[in-house]
């Protein structure tokens, strides 16, 4: 019976694992590495690991990135099951 009580108390101490808890635990921040450390203490960036974003040319696009607060409010009718099953 004492083992059960001891197990319940041990389980009650466990919370969210953070980088502040645990001796040899490094949670990280999901950023990944962009290179490697050298034996002299410097850091070498590997360009194949660097994130690059491909953005299309939007010069002739009529859309704007933001909606003005002065735009008119509009109401959308709720969708029904018949609207999804209707064949045109």
PDB file of N, CA, C and O in Angstrom:
ATOM      1  N   UNK A   1       0.823  -1.198   0.000  1.00  0.00           N
ATOM      2  CA  UNK A   1       0.000   0.000   0.000  1.00  0.00           C
ATOM      3  C   UNK A   1       0.865   1.259   0.000  1.00  0.00           C
ATOM      4  O   UNK A   1       0.506   2.271  -0.602  1.00  0.00           O
ATOM      5  N   UNK A   2       1.988   1.184   0.670  1.00  0.00           N
ATOM      6  CA  UNK A   2       2.856   2.353   0.717  1.00  0.00           C
ATOM      7  C   UNK A   2       3.428   2.677  -0.658  1.00  0.00           C
ATOM      8  O   UNK A   2       3.653   3.842  -0.983  1.00  0.00           O
ATOM      9  N   UNK A   3       3.668   1.627  -1.476  1.00  0.00           N
ATOM     10  CA  UNK A   3       4.193   1.865  -2.814  1.00  0.00           C
ATOM     11  C   UNK A   3       3.182   2.618  -3.677  1.00  0.00           C
ATOM     12  O   UNK A   3       3.561   3.461  -4.491  1.00  0.00           O
ATOM     13  N   UNK A   4       1.916   2.316  -3.501  1.00  0.00           N
ATOM     14  CA  UNK A   4       0.869   2.987  -4.272  1.00  0.00           C
ATOM     15  C   UNK A   4       0.800   4.456  -3.889  1.00  0.00           C
ATOM     16  O   UNK A   4       0.715   5.327  -4.754  1.00  0.00           O
ATOM     17  N   UNK A   5       0.837   4.724  -2.606  1.00  0.00           N
ATOM     18  CA  UNK A   5       0.782   6.114  -2.140  1.00  0.00           C
ATOM     19  C   UNK A   5       2.027   6.865  -2.602  1.00  0.00           C
ATOM     20  O   UNK A   5       1.933   8.016  -3.026  1.00  0.00           O
ATOM     21  N   UNK A   6       3.193   6.221  -2.522  1.00  0.00           N
ATOM     22  CA  UNK A   6       4.427   6.860  -2.962  1.00  0.00           C
ATOM     23  C   UNK A   6       4.372   7.147  -4.462  1.00  0.00           C
ATOM     24  O   UNK A   6       4.844   8.190  -4.915  1.00  0.00           O
ATOM     25  N   UNK A   7       3.802   6.228  -5.225  1.00  0.00           N
ATOM     26  CA  UNK A   7       3.676   6.437  -6.670  1.00  0.00           C
ATOM     27  C   UNK A   7       2.741   7.579  -7.005  1.00  0.00           C
ATOM     28  O   UNK A   7       2.995   8.336  -7.943  1.00  0.00           O
ATOM     29  N   UNK A   8       1.645   7.716  -6.239  1.00  0.00           N
ATOM     30  CA  UNK A   8       0.721   8.820  -6.478  1.00  0.00           C
ATOM     31  C   UNK A   8       1.380  10.156  -6.178  1.00  0.00           C
ATOM     32  O   UNK A   8       1.184  11.130  -6.905  1.00  0.00           O
ATOM     33  N   UNK A   9       2.157  10.198  -5.111  1.00  0.00           N
ATOM     34  CA  UNK A   9       2.831  11.445  -4.771  1.00  0.00           C
ATOM     35  C   UNK A   9       3.907  11.796  -5.792  1.00  0.00           C
ATOM     36  O   UNK A   9       4.100  12.968  -6.114  1.00  0.00           O
ATOM     37  N   UNK A  10       4.602  10.794  -6.297  1.00  0.00           N
ATOM     38  CA  UNK A  10       5.606  11.070  -7.323  1.00  0.00           C
ATOM     39  C   UNK A  10       4.955  11.591  -8.592  1.00  0.00           C
ATOM     40  O   UNK A  10       5.471  12.513  -9.225  1.00  0.00           O
ATOM     41  N   UNK A  11       3.826  11.005  -8.967  1.00  0.00           N
ATOM     42  CA  UNK A  11       3.134  11.449 -10.170  1.00  0.00           C
ATOM     43  C   UNK A  11       2.568  12.847 -10.027  1.00  0.00           C
ATOM     44  O   UNK A  11       2.445  13.571 -11.014  1.00  0.00           O
ATOM     45  N   UNK A  12       2.222  13.234  -8.805  1.00  0.00           N
ATOM     46  CA  UNK A  12       1.662  14.553  -8.583  1.00  0.00           C
ATOM     47  C   UNK A  12       2.710  15.635  -8.773  1.00  0.00           C
ATOM     48  O   UNK A  12       2.367  16.781  -9.061  1.00  0.00           O
ATOM     49  N   UNK A  13       3.993  15.288  -8.616  1.00  0.00           N
ATOM     50  CA  UNK A  13       5.043  16.277  -8.769  1.00  0.00           C
ATOM     51  C   UNK A  13       5.330  16.572 -10.237  1.00  0.00           C
ATOM     52  O   UNK A  13       5.846  17.639 -10.569  1.00  0.00           O
ATOM     53  N   UNK A  14       5.003  15.643 -11.103  1.00  0.00           N
ATOM     54  CA  UNK A  14       5.326  15.842 -12.509  1.00  0.00           C
ATOM     55  C   UNK A  14       4.411  16.885 -13.125  1.00  0.00           C
ATOM     56  O   UNK A  14       3.187  16.788 -13.043  1.00  0.00           O
ATOM     57  N   UNK A  15       5.012  17.863 -13.729  1.00  0.00           N
ATOM     58  CA  UNK A  15       4.238  18.892 -14.408  1.00  0.00           C
ATOM     59  C   UNK A  15       4.728  19.024 -15.835  1.00  0.00           C
ATOM     60  O   UNK A  15       5.204  18.054 -16.425  1.00  0.00           O
ATOM     61  N   UNK A  16       4.615  20.188 -16.377  1.00  0.00           N
ATOM     62  CA  UNK A  16       5.084  20.454 -17.718  1.00  0.00           C
ATOM     63  C   UNK A  16       6.606  20.489 -17.703  1.00  0.00           C
ATOM     64  O   UNK A  16       7.204  21.169 -16.868  1.00  0.00           O
ATOM     65  N   UNK A  17       7.236  19.761 -18.622  1.00  0.00           N
ATOM     66  CA  UNK A  17       8.692  19.742 -18.676  1.00  0.00           C
ATOM     67  C   UNK A  17       9.182  21.006 -19.361  1.00  0.00           C
ATOM     68  O   UNK A  17       8.818  21.275 -20.506  1.00  0.00           O
ATOM     69  N   UNK A  18       9.988  21.768 -18.681  1.00  0.00           N
ATOM     70  CA  UNK A  18      10.558  22.981 -19.245  1.00  0.00           C
ATOM     71  C   UNK A  18      12.066  22.860 -19.258  1.00  0.00           C
ATOM     72  O   UNK A  18      12.624  21.898 -18.730  1.00  0.00           O
ATOM     73  N   UNK A  19      12.714  23.815 -19.850  1.00  0.00           N
ATOM     74  CA  UNK A  19      14.168  23.789 -19.893  1.00  0.00           C
ATOM     75  C   UNK A  19      14.771  24.101 -18.529  1.00  0.00           C
ATOM     76  O   UNK A  19      15.963  23.875 -18.322  1.00  0.00           O
ATOM     77  N   UNK A  20      13.986  24.608 -17.608  1.00  0.00           N
ATOM     78  CA  UNK A  20      14.480  24.921 -16.268  1.00  0.00           C
ATOM     79  C   UNK A  20      14.513  23.683 -15.382  1.00  0.00           C
ATOM     80  O   UNK A  20      15.223  23.664 -14.377  1.00  0.00           O
ATOM     81  N   UNK A  21      13.760  22.655 -15.739  1.00  0.00           N
ATOM     82  CA  UNK A  21      13.683  21.450 -14.918  1.00  0.00           C
ATOM     83  C   UNK A  21      14.547  20.359 -15.519  1.00  0.00           C
ATOM     84  O   UNK A  21      14.704  20.287 -16.738  1.00  0.00           O
ATOM     85  N   UNK A  22      15.088  19.537 -14.698  1.00  0.00           N
ATOM     86  CA  UNK A  22      15.887  18.418 -15.178  1.00  0.00           C
ATOM     87  C   UNK A  22      17.349  18.804 -15.333  1.00  0.00           C
ATOM     88  O   UNK A  22      17.672  19.924 -15.730  1.00  0.00           O
ATOM     89  N   UNK A  23      18.214  17.876 -15.020  1.00  0.00           N
ATOM     90  CA  UNK A  23      19.639  18.177 -15.062  1.00  0.00           C
ATOM     91  C   UNK A  23      20.209  18.148 -16.464  1.00  0.00           C
ATOM     92  O   UNK A  23      20.875  19.091 -16.892  1.00  0.00           O
ATOM     93  N   UNK A  24      19.952  17.082 -17.169  1.00  0.00           N
ATOM     94  CA  UNK A  24      20.545  16.901 -18.481  1.00  0.00           C
ATOM     95  C   UNK A  24      19.485  16.951 -19.562  1.00  0.00           C
ATOM     96  O   UNK A  24      19.500  16.145 -20.493  1.00  0.00           O
ATOM     97  N   UNK A  25      18.573  17.885 -19.444  1.00  0.00           N
ATOM     98  CA  UNK A  25      17.483  17.982 -20.395  1.00  0.00           C
ATOM     99  C   UNK A  25      17.526  19.345 -21.064  1.00  0.00           C
ATOM    100  O   UNK A  25      17.516  20.372 -20.387  1.00  0.00           O
ATOM    101  N   UNK A  26      17.573  19.359 -22.385  1.00  0.00           N
ATOM    102  CA  UNK A  26      17.518  20.599 -23.154  1.00  0.00           C
ATOM    103  C   UNK A  26      16.310  20.523 -24.065  1.00  0.00           C
ATOM    104  O   UNK A  26      16.285  19.740 -25.014  1.00  0.00           O
ATOM    105  N   UNK A  27      15.323  21.327 -23.778  1.00  0.00           N
ATOM    106  CA  UNK A  27      14.083  21.267 -24.535  1.00  0.00           C
ATOM    107  C   UNK A  27      14.247  21.850 -25.930  1.00  0.00           C
ATOM    108  O   UNK A  27      13.670  21.335 -26.888  1.00  0.00           O
ATOM    109  N   UNK A  28      15.016  22.903 -26.053  1.00  0.00           N
ATOM    110  CA  UNK A  28      15.197  23.533 -27.356  1.00  0.00           C
ATOM    111  C   UNK A  28      14.031  24.432 -27.703  1.00  0.00           C
ATOM    112  O   UNK A  28      13.075  24.548 -26.937  1.00  0.00           O
ATOM    113  N   UNK A  29      14.110  25.066 -28.856  1.00  0.00           N
ATOM    114  CA  UNK A  29      13.044  25.962 -29.287  1.00  0.00           C
ATOM    115  C   UNK A  29      12.634  25.710 -30.738  1.00  0.00           C
ATOM    116  O   UNK A  29      12.095  26.608 -31.385  1.00  0.00           O
ATOM    117  N   UNK A  30      12.878  24.515 -31.255  1.00  0.00           N
ATOM    118  CA  UNK A  30      12.426  24.042 -32.560  1.00  0.00           C
ATOM    119  C   UNK A  30      12.940  24.889 -33.718  1.00  0.00           C
ATOM    120  O   UNK A  30      12.292  24.944 -34.763  1.00  0.00           O
ATOM    121  N   UNK A  31      14.072  25.541 -33.564  1.00  0.00           N
ATOM    122  CA  UNK A  31      14.574  26.359 -34.653  1.00  0.00           C
ATOM    123  C   UNK A  31      15.501  25.587 -35.569  1.00  0.00           C
ATOM    124  O   UNK A  31      15.641  25.950 -36.737  1.00  0.00           O
ATOM    125  N   UNK A  32      16.133  24.543 -35.084  1.00  0.00           N
ATOM    126  CA  UNK A  32      17.049  23.782 -35.915  1.00  0.00           C
ATOM    127  C   UNK A  32      18.406  24.461 -35.999  1.00  0.00           C
ATOM    128  O   UNK A  32      18.577  25.589 -35.535  1.00  0.00           O
ATOM    129  N   UNK A  33      19.357  23.776 -36.586  1.00  0.00           N
ATOM    130  CA  UNK A  33      20.690  24.349 -36.700  1.00  0.00           C
ATOM    131  C   UNK A  33      20.908  24.870 -38.112  1.00  0.00           C
ATOM    132  O   UNK A  33      20.374  24.317 -39.074  1.00  0.00           O
ATOM    133  N   UNK A  34      21.691  25.933 -38.235  1.00  0.00           N
ATOM    134  CA  UNK A  34      22.022  26.483 -39.540  1.00  0.00           C
ATOM    135  C   UNK A  34      23.482  26.240 -39.875  1.00  0.00           C
ATOM    136  O   UNK A  34      23.969  26.758 -40.880  1.00  0.00           O
ATOM    137  N   UNK A  35      24.187  25.481 -39.077  1.00  0.00           N
ATOM    138  CA  UNK A  35      25.592  25.231 -39.332  1.00  0.00           C
ATOM    139  C   UNK A  35      26.150  24.309 -38.275  1.00  0.00           C
ATOM    140  O   UNK A  35      25.444  23.460 -37.732  1.00  0.00           O
ATOM    141  N   UNK A  36      27.443  24.488 -37.986  1.00  0.00           N
ATOM    142  CA  UNK A  36      28.083  23.638 -36.989  1.00  0.00           C
ATOM    143  C   UNK A  36      29.180  24.418 -36.274  1.00  0.00           C
ATOM    144  O   UNK A  36      29.722  25.390 -36.801  1.00  0.00           O
ATOM    145  N   UNK A  37      29.488  23.971 -35.074  1.00  0.00           N
ATOM    146  CA  UNK A  37      30.561  24.569 -34.292  1.00  0.00           C
ATOM    147  C   UNK A  37      31.881  23.921 -34.685  1.00  0.00           C
ATOM    148  O   UNK A  37      31.929  22.725 -34.972  1.00  0.00           O
ATOM    149  N   UNK A  38      32.944  24.705 -34.697  1.00  0.00           N
ATOM    150  CA  UNK A  38      34.261  24.170 -34.977  1.00  0.00           C
ATOM    151  C   UNK A  38      34.967  23.867 -33.662  1.00  0.00           C
ATOM    152  O   UNK A  38      34.483  24.238 -32.593  1.00  0.00           O
ATOM    153  N   UNK A  39      36.111  23.194 -33.741  1.00  0.00           N
ATOM    154  CA  UNK A  39      36.830  22.859 -32.515  1.00  0.00           C
ATOM    155  C   UNK A  39      37.498  24.085 -31.895  1.00  0.00           C
ATOM    156  O   UNK A  39      37.962  24.024 -30.756  1.00  0.00           O
ATOM    157  N   UNK A  40      37.552  25.200 -32.631  1.00  0.00           N
ATOM    158  CA  UNK A  40      38.156  26.427 -32.109  1.00  0.00           C
ATOM    159  C   UNK A  40      37.122  27.351 -31.472  1.00  0.00           C
ATOM    160  O   UNK A  40      37.479  28.422 -30.982  1.00  0.00           O
ATOM    161  N   UNK A  41      35.853  26.959 -31.471  1.00  0.00           N
ATOM    162  CA  UNK A  41      34.815  27.744 -30.818  1.00  0.00           C
ATOM    163  C   UNK A  41      34.051  28.667 -31.742  1.00  0.00           C
ATOM    164  O   UNK A  41      33.143  29.365 -31.289  1.00  0.00           O
ATOM    165  N   UNK A  42      34.382  28.693 -33.005  1.00  0.00           N
ATOM    166  CA  UNK A  42      33.623  29.538 -33.922  1.00  0.00           C
ATOM    167  C   UNK A  42      32.463  28.738 -34.511  1.00  0.00           C
ATOM    168  O   UNK A  42      32.321  27.544 -34.246  1.00  0.00           O
ATOM    169  N   UNK A  43      31.656  29.396 -35.295  1.00  0.00           N
ATOM    170  CA  UNK A  43      30.464  28.774 -35.875  1.00  0.00           C
ATOM    171  C   UNK A  43      30.508  28.961 -37.382  1.00  0.00           C
ATOM    172  O   UNK A  43      30.721  30.075 -37.862  1.00  0.00           O
ATOM    173  N   UNK A  44      30.311  27.893 -38.129  1.00  0.00           N
ATOM    174  CA  UNK A  44      30.328  27.936 -39.586  1.00  0.00           C
ATOM    175  C   UNK A  44      28.902  27.726 -40.081  1.00  0.00           C
ATOM    176  O   UNK A  44      28.277  26.713 -39.770  1.00  0.00           O
ATOM    177  N   UNK A  45      28.389  28.682 -40.852  1.00  0.00           N
ATOM    178  CA  UNK A  45      27.034  28.609 -41.375  1.00  0.00           C
ATOM    179  C   UNK A  45      27.037  27.773 -42.646  1.00  0.00           C
ATOM    180  O   UNK A  45      27.816  28.025 -43.565  1.00  0.00           O
ATOM    181  N   UNK A  46      26.157  26.775 -42.691  1.00  0.00           N
ATOM    182  CA  UNK A  46      25.986  25.938 -43.871  1.00  0.00           C
ATOM    183  C   UNK A  46      24.816  26.502 -44.669  1.00  0.00           C
ATOM    184  O   UNK A  46      23.674  26.461 -44.213  1.00  0.00           O
ATOM    185  N   UNK A  47      25.096  27.026 -45.855  1.00  0.00           N
ATOM    186  CA  UNK A  47      24.054  27.709 -46.629  1.00  0.00           C
ATOM    187  C   UNK A  47      22.952  26.773 -47.097  1.00  0.00           C
ATOM    188  O   UNK A  47      21.858  27.234 -47.422  1.00  0.00           O
ATOM    189  N   UNK A  48      23.211  25.465 -47.140  1.00  0.00           N
ATOM    190  CA  UNK A  48      22.149  24.539 -47.533  1.00  0.00           C
ATOM    191  C   UNK A  48      21.131  24.351 -46.412  1.00  0.00           C
ATOM    192  O   UNK A  48      20.032  23.854 -46.659  1.00  0.00           O
ATOM    193  N   UNK A  49      21.478  24.742 -45.179  1.00  0.00           N
ATOM    194  CA  UNK A  49      20.555  24.625 -44.053  1.00  0.00           C
ATOM    195  C   UNK A  49      19.796  25.920 -43.758  1.00  0.00           C
ATOM    196  O   UNK A  49      18.844  25.914 -42.978  1.00  0.00           O
ATOM    197  N   UNK A  50      20.206  27.020 -44.371  1.00  0.00           N
ATOM    198  CA  UNK A  50      19.567  28.311 -44.119  1.00  0.00           C
ATOM    199  C   UNK A  50      18.210  28.335 -44.797  1.00  0.00           C
ATOM    200  O   UNK A  50      18.088  27.937 -45.956  1.00  0.00           O
ATOM    201  N   UNK A  51      17.193  28.797 -44.091  1.00  0.00           N
ATOM    202  CA  UNK A  51      15.843  28.847 -44.657  1.00  0.00           C
ATOM    203  C   UNK A  51      15.746  29.982 -45.670  1.00  0.00           C
ATOM    204  O   UNK A  51      16.174  31.106 -45.405  1.00  0.00           O
ATOM    205  N   UNK A  52      15.186  29.676 -46.816  1.00  0.00           N
ATOM    206  CA  UNK A  52      14.927  30.690 -47.829  1.00  0.00           C
ATOM    207  C   UNK A  52      13.452  30.625 -48.190  1.00  0.00           C
ATOM    208  O   UNK A  52      12.875  29.542 -48.284  1.00  0.00           O
ATOM    209  N   UNK A  53      12.854  31.769 -48.389  1.00  0.00           N
ATOM    210  CA  UNK A  53      11.431  31.857 -48.697  1.00  0.00           C
ATOM    211  C   UNK A  53      11.272  32.364 -50.120  1.00  0.00           C
ATOM    212  O   UNK A  53      11.850  33.387 -50.486  1.00  0.00           O
ATOM    213  N   UNK A  54      10.496  31.659 -50.916  1.00  0.00           N
ATOM    214  CA  UNK A  54      10.227  32.052 -52.291  1.00  0.00           C
ATOM    215  C   UNK A  54       8.912  32.814 -52.300  1.00  0.00           C
ATOM    216  O   UNK A  54       7.860  32.267 -51.968  1.00  0.00           O
ATOM    217  N   UNK A  55       8.984  34.090 -52.687  1.00  0.00           N
ATOM    218  CA  UNK A  55       7.801  34.946 -52.704  1.00  0.00           C
ATOM    219  C   UNK A  55       7.486  35.279 -54.159  1.00  0.00           C
ATOM    220  O   UNK A  55       8.370  35.731 -54.888  1.00  0.00           O
ATOM    221  N   UNK A  56       6.247  35.067 -54.597  1.00  0.00           N
ATOM    222  CA  UNK A  56       5.917  35.374 -55.993  1.00  0.00           C
ATOM    223  C   UNK A  56       5.895  36.885 -56.230  1.00  0.00           C
ATOM    224  O   UNK A  56       5.792  37.671 -55.288  1.00  0.00           O
ATOM    225  N   UNK A  57       5.992  37.274 -57.490  1.00  0.00           N
ATOM    226  CA  UNK A  57       5.940  38.686 -57.866  1.00  0.00           C
ATOM    227  C   UNK A  57       4.495  39.163 -57.780  1.00  0.00           C
ATOM    228  O   UNK A  57       3.632  38.656 -58.497  1.00  0.00           O
ATOM    229  N   UNK A  58       4.229  40.117 -56.923  1.00  0.00           N
ATOM    230  CA  UNK A  58       2.858  40.576 -56.681  1.00  0.00           C
ATOM    231  C   UNK A  58       2.645  42.003 -57.178  1.00  0.00           C
ATOM    232  O   UNK A  58       1.790  42.710 -56.645  1.00  0.00           O
ATOM    233  N   UNK A  59       3.398  42.444 -58.185  1.00  0.00           N
ATOM    234  CA  UNK A  59       3.263  43.827 -58.642  1.00  0.00           C
ATOM    235  C   UNK A  59       1.933  44.069 -59.346  1.00  0.00           C
ATOM    236  O   UNK A  59       1.373  45.158 -59.223  1.00  0.00           O
ATOM    237  N   UNK A  60       1.412  43.092 -60.076  1.00  0.00           N
ATOM    238  CA  UNK A  60       0.156  43.300 -60.803  1.00  0.00           C
ATOM    239  C   UNK A  60      -1.043  42.723 -60.057  1.00  0.00           C
ATOM    240  O   UNK A  60      -2.113  42.577 -60.647  1.00  0.00           O
ATOM    241  N   UNK A  61      -0.897  42.398 -58.801  1.00  0.00           N
ATOM    242  CA  UNK A  61      -1.982  41.800 -58.026  1.00  0.00           C
ATOM    243  C   UNK A  61      -2.939  42.891 -57.559  1.00  0.00           C
ATOM    244  O   UNK A  61      -2.505  43.938 -57.078  1.00  0.00           O
ATOM    245  N   UNK A  62      -4.226  42.651 -57.699  1.00  0.00           N
ATOM    246  CA  UNK A  62      -5.228  43.629 -57.288  1.00  0.00           C
ATOM    247  C   UNK A  62      -5.580  43.524 -55.810  1.00  0.00           C
ATOM    248  O   UNK A  62      -6.177  44.444 -55.251  1.00  0.00           O
ATOM    249  N   UNK A  63      -5.222  42.427 -55.177  1.00  0.00           N
ATOM    250  CA  UNK A  63      -5.550  42.240 -53.769  1.00  0.00           C
ATOM    251  C   UNK A  63      -4.616  43.048 -52.882  1.00  0.00           C
ATOM    252  O   UNK A  63      -3.464  43.290 -53.241  1.00  0.00           O
ATOM    253  N   UNK A  64      -5.105  43.457 -51.742  1.00  0.00           N
ATOM    254  CA  UNK A  64      -4.313  44.194 -50.775  1.00  0.00           C
ATOM    255  C   UNK A  64      -4.085  43.310 -49.556  1.00  0.00           C
ATOM    256  O   UNK A  64      -4.910  42.443 -49.270  1.00  0.00           O
ATOM    257  N   UNK A  65      -2.999  43.505 -48.837  1.00  0.00           N
ATOM    258  CA  UNK A  65      -2.696  42.601 -47.738  1.00  0.00           C
ATOM    259  C   UNK A  65      -3.596  42.779 -46.517  1.00  0.00           C
ATOM    260  O   UNK A  65      -3.746  41.843 -45.731  1.00  0.00           O
ATOM    261  N   UNK A  66      -4.187  43.935 -46.342  1.00  0.00           N
ATOM    262  CA  UNK A  66      -4.990  44.188 -45.144  1.00  0.00           C
ATOM    263  C   UNK A  66      -6.372  44.680 -45.532  1.00  0.00           C
ATOM    264  O   UNK A  66      -6.582  45.192 -46.632  1.00  0.00           O
ATOM    265  N   UNK A  67      -7.311  44.516 -44.610  1.00  0.00           N
ATOM    266  CA  UNK A  67      -8.675  44.997 -44.806  1.00  0.00           C
ATOM    267  C   UNK A  67      -8.827  46.273 -44.003  1.00  0.00           C
ATOM    268  O   UNK A  67      -8.459  46.321 -42.829  1.00  0.00           O
ATOM    269  N   UNK A  68      -9.360  47.297 -44.624  1.00  0.00           N
ATOM    270  CA  UNK A  68      -9.528  48.579 -43.957  1.00  0.00           C
ATOM    271  C   UNK A  68     -10.608  48.475 -42.893  1.00  0.00           C
ATOM    272  O   UNK A  68     -11.580  47.737 -43.050  1.00  0.00           O
ATOM    273  N   UNK A  69     -10.430  49.219 -41.813  1.00  0.00           N
ATOM    274  CA  UNK A  69     -11.451  49.263 -40.762  1.00  0.00           C
ATOM    275  C   UNK A  69     -12.685  50.035 -41.220  1.00  0.00           C
ATOM    276  O   UNK A  69     -13.755  49.914 -40.623  1.00  0.00           O
ATOM    277  N   UNK A  70     -12.536  50.817 -42.267  1.00  0.00           N
ATOM    278  CA  UNK A  70     -13.664  51.602 -42.775  1.00  0.00           C
ATOM    279  C   UNK A  70     -14.504  50.834 -43.784  1.00  0.00           C
ATOM    280  O   UNK A  70     -15.469  51.382 -44.315  1.00  0.00           O
ATOM    281  N   UNK A  71     -14.163  49.585 -44.061  1.00  0.00           N
ATOM    282  CA  UNK A  71     -14.928  48.812 -45.042  1.00  0.00           C
ATOM    283  C   UNK A  71     -16.310  48.473 -44.478  1.00  0.00           C
ATOM    284  O   UNK A  71     -16.500  48.384 -43.266  1.00  0.00           O
ATOM    285  N   UNK A  72     -17.257  48.290 -45.383  1.00  0.00           N
ATOM    286  CA  UNK A  72     -18.629  47.979 -44.976  1.00  0.00           C
ATOM    287  C   UNK A  72     -18.700  46.571 -44.403  1.00  0.00           C
ATOM    288  O   UNK A  72     -18.024  45.658 -44.877  1.00  0.00           O
ATOM    289  N   UNK A  73     -19.521  46.412 -43.385  1.00  0.00           N
ATOM    290  CA  UNK A  73     -19.727  45.087 -42.805  1.00  0.00           C
ATOM    291  C   UNK A  73     -20.763  44.355 -43.646  1.00  0.00           C
ATOM    292  O   UNK A  73     -21.718  44.957 -44.136  1.00  0.00           O
ATOM    293  N   UNK A  74     -20.568  43.059 -43.807  1.00  0.00           N
ATOM    294  CA  UNK A  74     -21.506  42.268 -44.586  1.00  0.00           C
ATOM    295  C   UNK A  74     -21.827  41.008 -43.809  1.00  0.00           C
ATOM    296  O   UNK A  74     -21.039  40.548 -42.983  1.00  0.00           O
ATOM    297  N   UNK A  75     -23.002  40.457 -44.091  1.00  0.00           N
ATOM    298  CA  UNK A  75     -23.468  39.273 -43.395  1.00  0.00           C
ATOM    299  C   UNK A  75     -23.495  38.112 -44.373  1.00  0.00           C
ATOM    300  O   UNK A  75     -23.988  38.240 -45.494  1.00  0.00           O
ATOM    301  N   UNK A  76     -22.962  36.978 -43.940  1.00  0.00           N
ATOM    302  CA  UNK A  76     -22.939  35.785 -44.763  1.00  0.00           C
ATOM    303  C   UNK A  76     -23.984  34.820 -44.232  1.00  0.00           C
ATOM    304  O   UNK A  76     -24.056  34.564 -43.030  1.00  0.00           O
ATOM    305  N   UNK A  77     -24.800  34.284 -45.148  1.00  0.00           N
ATOM    306  CA  UNK A  77     -25.807  33.315 -44.730  1.00  0.00           C
ATOM    307  C   UNK A  77     -25.116  32.019 -44.322  1.00  0.00           C
ATOM    308  O   UNK A  77     -24.143  31.613 -44.958  1.00  0.00           O
ATOM    309  N   UNK A  78     -25.604  31.366 -43.272  1.00  0.00           N
ATOM    310  CA  UNK A  78     -24.966  30.105 -42.866  1.00  0.00           C
ATOM    311  C   UNK A  78     -25.162  29.027 -43.920  1.00  0.00           C
ATOM    312  O   UNK A  78     -26.185  28.985 -44.604  1.00  0.00           O
ATOM    313  N   UNK A  79     -24.174  28.164 -44.039  1.00  0.00           N
ATOM    314  CA  UNK A  79     -24.252  27.087 -45.033  1.00  0.00           C
ATOM    315  C   UNK A  79     -25.188  25.997 -44.530  1.00  0.00           C
ATOM    316  O   UNK A  79     -25.310  25.765 -43.327  1.00  0.00           O
ATOM    317  N   UNK A  80     -25.837  25.341 -45.466  1.00  0.00           N
ATOM    318  CA  UNK A  80     -26.696  24.218 -45.124  1.00  0.00           C
ATOM    319  C   UNK A  80     -26.149  22.961 -45.772  1.00  0.00           C
ATOM    320  O   UNK A  80     -25.290  23.034 -46.651  1.00  0.00           O
ATOM    321  N   UNK A  81     -26.635  21.824 -45.348  1.00  0.00           N
ATOM    322  CA  UNK A  81     -26.193  20.564 -45.911  1.00  0.00           C
ATOM    323  C   UNK A  81     -26.626  20.434 -47.369  1.00  0.00           C
ATOM    324  O   UNK A  81     -25.937  19.789 -48.159  1.00  0.00           O
ATOM    325  N   UNK A  82     -27.747  21.031 -47.733  1.00  0.00           N
ATOM    326  CA  UNK A  82     -28.243  20.958 -49.102  1.00  0.00           C
ATOM    327  C   UNK A  82     -27.311  21.719 -50.057  1.00  0.00           C
ATOM    328  O   UNK A  82     -27.171  21.339 -51.220  1.00  0.00           O
ATOM    329  N   UNK A  83     -26.688  22.771 -49.577  1.00  0.00           N
ATOM    330  CA  UNK A  83     -25.774  23.533 -50.429  1.00  0.00           C
ATOM    331  C   UNK A  83     -24.538  22.729 -50.786  1.00  0.00           C
ATOM    332  O   UNK A  83     -23.983  22.895 -51.873  1.00  0.00           O
ATOM    333  N   UNK A  84     -24.103  21.865 -49.893  1.00  0.00           N
ATOM    334  CA  UNK A  84     -22.930  21.043 -50.162  1.00  0.00           C
ATOM    335  C   UNK A  84     -23.255  19.850 -51.054  1.00  0.00           C
ATOM    336  O   UNK A  84     -22.411  19.409 -51.833  1.00  0.00           O
ATOM    337  N   UNK A  85     -24.454  19.335 -50.946  1.00  0.00           N
ATOM    338  CA  UNK A  85     -24.808  18.146 -51.717  1.00  0.00           C
ATOM    339  C   UNK A  85     -25.429  18.465 -53.055  1.00  0.00           C
ATOM    340  O   UNK A  85     -25.649  17.556 -53.856  1.00  0.00           O
ATOM    341  N   UNK A  86     -25.722  19.742 -53.330  1.00  0.00           N
ATOM    342  CA  UNK A  86     -26.336  20.125 -54.600  1.00  0.00           C
ATOM    343  C   UNK A  86     -25.328  19.965 -55.721  1.00  0.00           C
ATOM    344  O   UNK A  86     -24.181  20.397 -55.610  1.00  0.00           O
ATOM    345  N   UNK A  87     -25.771  19.333 -56.813  1.00  0.00           N
ATOM    346  CA  UNK A  87     -24.924  19.116 -57.984  1.00  0.00           C
ATOM    347  C   UNK A  87     -25.318  20.132 -59.022  1.00  0.00           C
ATOM    348  O   UNK A  87     -26.494  20.255 -59.364  1.00  0.00           O
ATOM    349  N   UNK A  88     -24.351  20.856 -59.523  1.00  0.00           N
ATOM    350  CA  UNK A  88     -24.650  21.881 -60.541  1.00  0.00           C
ATOM    351  C   UNK A  88     -24.396  21.359 -61.914  1.00  0.00           C
ATOM    352  O   UNK A  88     -24.592  22.077 -62.894  1.00  0.00           O
TER     353      UNK A  88
END
